[in-house]
Amino acid sequence: EPEEKLKMEMRDSAELYYLAARILTQLGRQPEATMLTRRATLHNPSNLSAWRLWMQLAQSEGNATVLEICRAMVEANRDEPSVHFELGALQMAAGQFDDAAMSMESVVRLAPEDPAGYAGLIRVLLASGKHAERALDCSEKLVQLAPLAKHYDLRAQTLAVSGGMQGAWENLQRALELEPDNPQYQFAKSQLEKLLGRQP
């Protein structure tokens, strides 16, 4: 019981530090706000709001610092899919494609029914130009989980990269059935039709 009471007190103090940091951020007092967000994460490493505010405050220091904080957030919350996704997105933006793919694979492992992880992983793999088979598998799972236009478009991209132009065209056709006025899908489909010799 005393241990549980201490944990509750630590969580409460972390929340107070976080709320004070938010107020200081609004007042433009960033150094003090940063110090309080750090204290909040020390008192309660599961307080994701504090971690995220700390990363926001660190943006002026550059991507390397934000990445370092995000890695620490992941270390403290390894079973939380969203933190792996955030790290993967930051790594992708930094051109760290192999690391980003590993982070997105963690999202898929922890939340196998969440389409966001598959979509994130596909984007990383397409950007890296590696592991086309894995991207194809993920895109198939993605449209099964959530048959949305943007997911059919991702499926089409993975098929096109692997040389499956006919399949890519079919998936773009599905995307356009769901969003007929989307200019991006219209353009991609017209380009594919040229490649397939379907335009006069």
Helices and strands as residue ranges (DSSP letters): H 2-26, H 30-43, H 48-58, G 59-61, H 63-76, H 81-93, H 97-110, H 115-128, H 132-145, H 149-161, H 165-178, H 183-195
